[in-house]
Amino acid sequence: MEGRQYNKLKIEVLTFIRANPNTTTRELSTGLGIEIGNAGMALFRLYRQRLLERHVMVLGVWRKPPYQYSITERGIQRLEYLEGLLK
C-alpha cells in the first residue's frame, strides 16, 4: 500500500474512533465500508503503534470476546499532525 493511501486510512480510522469511542472491529468495518479483515488489521497496527488502546468486551464464557478500541492521547496528537499535512 502506498504511504499516502495508508495515511489516509489511518486518518479515517483515528477520526472514526475519536468520534465513536469503544469501537469494535465490526463497527469500524460497517462505519467505513471496508472489509472486516482490513478493519481488524488497521486497528491492530494502530494499537501496536500505541495510537489506540483496547479492552476486552465481556460477553460470556463460550464466546471469544471482541476488543473495543479507543484513541489514546498519542493517537490524538498523530491525527492532528496528519490532518495538518493535508492542509
Buried (B, 14 or more C-beta within 10 A) or exposed (E): EEEEEEBBBBBBBBBBBBEBEEBBBEBBBEBBEBEEEBBBEBBBBBBEEEBBBBEEEEEEEEEEEBBBBBBBEEBEEBBEEBEEEEE
